[in-house]
C-alpha cells in the first residue's frame, strides 16, 4: 500500500507542478483584486487538495470492501488514465488556456481541436474527474460518491464556459457541433 500512496501523491504533485509552470507561460491577465467568490473557490480547491493528500496517508476511510485488491487495480488504471488525459490536454492547450475561475478569453486564443480535443471539448475536466474517481477507488473509500456529487458542478461550469466561448471565440460553435463534451462519441 505504501507504494500506491507514493504513486497517488506523486501524480497529484506532478499535476499541480504542470499547472503552475504552464500557468505562468500564458498571457492571462491577473485580476488586480480577486473577488470574494474567486478567493472562496480557490480556498475550497486548496482544502480539497489538502484533504485528499491527508486521506492518502490515513487508514482506509469508509472502506467499500474488505478485500480491495481488484478495486485498487481498477482504481489505479482509472487514476492513471485521468492524470494522463488531464496533463496531455493541458499541454495541448498551451497558451490558449485560461484559469477557470477568471473565465476570460485571451487575446490570441484559438480553438484547439487536435489530440484529445478532436474528440471531446473538456478533457481536463474529464481527466480530473477520472483522476479523483480512480484515487478514491484505489483508496477503497466510499468517498468516491463525492466524485458523483462533483460531476454536476463540473457540467455546469463546462456549459457556462461553452456559452462564453461560442459568443466570443470564432469557430467554437462549429467545433462544438462536431465534438462531444466529455466522452468521445457519447456525451
N, C-alpha and C positions, 0 to 999 in steps of 0.2 A: 504493500500500500504506500510505503514511503516514496517509491519511485513514481507512482501515479501522482502523488501530491506534488512532487517536484515538477513533473511534466505539466500538470494543470497550472501551477504557479508560473512556470517559465513561459507558457503560452500566453497567459494574461499579461505578464510583463512585456513580452515581445510585442503583443498587440498595442499596448499603451505607448511603448517606445516608438513604434512605427507611426502612430497617430501624432505624437508630439513632434517628431522630426519632420514629417511631411506637412504638418500644420504650419510650421514656421516657413515653409517654402512657398506657400500660397500668397497671393496678393490681397487676401481678405483684409478689409479694414477693421481693426479692433474697435469695439464700442468704447467711446470715451467714458461713459458712466453706465455700467451694466445695470439693467433694471432689476428690481427686487425679484421678479419672476425668473429672470435669467440666473441670478445668484442662487435662487432656490433650486432650480433644475440642476445646476452644476453641483450644488451641495448634495442633492439626492443621488446623483450619479456617483459621486465620491463615496458616499455612505454605502451604496450598494456594492461598489468595488471592494471597499474595505471589509464589508460583511462577507463577501464571497471569499476573500483571502483568509479571513478568520475561519470561515466554515471549512475550508480545505484542510486546516490543521486540527479541527475538532474531531472527536469521535463522531460516528455517524449520527446525524441529526434527523430524526423522524425516519428511520430506515424503512425502505419499501419491502425488503425481503431479508431472510436470514442467510441466504446463500446468493450473494450478489455477483458471482463470477461472470455470468453471461451478461448481466446488466452493465457491469463495468466495461466489458469488451465493446458492447454496443455503444455505450456512452463515450468511450474514447474515440471510436470511429466517428461518431456524430460531432464530438468536440473538435477533432482534428479537421474534419471537413468544413465545419463552420468557421474555424480560425483561418484556414487557408483561403476560403471563399472571401471572407471579410478583408483580409490583408491584400489578396490579389486585386480585389475590386478597388480598394483604396489606392493602390499603386496605379491602376488603370485610369482613375480619375485625375491623377496628377494635379495640375494647377486649376482644374475645374471644380475642386472640392471646396465647399463652404461649410462651416460648422453648423450643425442642425439647429442649435439654439438661436443663432442670429438670423437664419432664414433669408439670406441675401443672394442676389445674382451678382457674380463677379463681372468686371468689365470685359474681359476676354473669354468669358465662359462659352463653351460649345457643348453640344450634345455628344456624349461618349456612347458609342454603340458597338464597341469591339470587345473581344473576350467574353466574359460572363455577362456583360451589359448587352450583348447581342441577343440574349435570351430573356433576361429579367431586368427590370428597372431599378430594383433596390437590393442588390446583392450584399451590401454592407449590413443592412437591417436583417436580411435573411441569414447571413453568416453569423451575426451576433446572436440572434435568437437560437440558431443551431448550437453555437458555442455554449450558451447557457443551458440549453436542454441537455446536451452531452455532458457538461460538467456535473449537473445535478444527478443525472443517471449514474455517472461514474462514482459519485459520492453516495449512491444508494439512498437518495433523500426524496421524501415526498415534497420537498420544497420545489421540485420540478413543476408542480402545479403553478408556481409563480410565473413561469415562462408563459403559460397559457393565459394568465391574467395580464401579462405584459404585451402579448401579441395584439390585442385591440388598440392599445395605446400606440404601438408602432404603426399599425394600419392607419390610424387617424393622422399621424404625423406624415406618413407617406402620401396620403391623399392630399393633405394640405400642401406639401412640397410640390406635388404634381400640378395642382391648380396654379400655383405661383409660377412654375416653370413653363407651363403651357401659355400663360399670359405674357411672359417676359423673355422667353428663350426661343428664338426662331428654330423651327424644325422639331421641337419637343413633342408637339401634338402628333406628328407623323410617326415619331419614334414610339409614342405610347400606343398607337394603333397597331404596330407590328410586334410588340413585346408584351410579355406578361409582367405582373407586378412583382411576384415573389417566387413562384415555382414555374420553371420553364414548361410551356405548352399547357399549363393547367390554370393557374390563377395569378 
